[in-house]
Amino acid sequence: MLSALAVALITAWVTHRFTLTREREKDAREKKRELEREQREHDRDRAVVVADLLERLRAHCQELRPWILQKNPQTPGWHAANQELMRHVDNTDARRVLADIYPELMAAIRYEAKSIIIQQRQQEESIPKIFDERGGRLPRADVEEHHFRAYSLSNVADVLEQYAPIIGALGDEKYSREIGNTADNAHAIAHHMFREV
């Protein structure tokens, strides 16, 4: 037979194991609740950031669309809009909640910034070929202007192409397709214009 000491030791051991198991289960439940709470907060933060960013990207692309019709983007305004977008998304919160698309978003914004610089250079090179010092049109001005407008159209279309998949990834597939189609049509027009020169 087991002595009273042995029974007490076994009882204490079983009680201890049972208590440890309950504490582990309790800790696991609390950890699960904490993870679920953090996930809900992350989802809520993401929804707010995504909604705001989607609205900003739509508005930004809407600003670019008239320049496709004019074939002459205004680089100072374009640069300011690009920098405002960059400031808005280049932060820790956006980086955290947009982790899956953040690299593509930043790449598109940087691509646009480079496109603006290229557009400005193209404009600086084209204007002296179109107008003389007194503002009169030079010989071959029509050809130079036509080439400049085709290049400008293609440049803006390239930028819209960068934003279209991001807008789709943020949840607006319809506008993404619309912007993509606008870019495709602009590229086709620019290609035709380049052939005419």
Secondary structure, DSSP 8 states (H G I E B T S, - for coil): ---HHHHHHHHHHHHHHHHHHHHHHHHHHHHHHHHHHHHHHHHHHHHHHHHHHHHHHHHHHHHHHHHHHHT---HHHHHHHHHHHHHHHSSHHHHHHTTTTHHHHHHHHHHHHHHHHHHHHHHHHHHHHHB-TTS-B-TTHHHHHHHHHHHHHHHHHHHHHHHHHHHHHTT-HHHHHHHHHHHHHHHHHHHHHHHH-
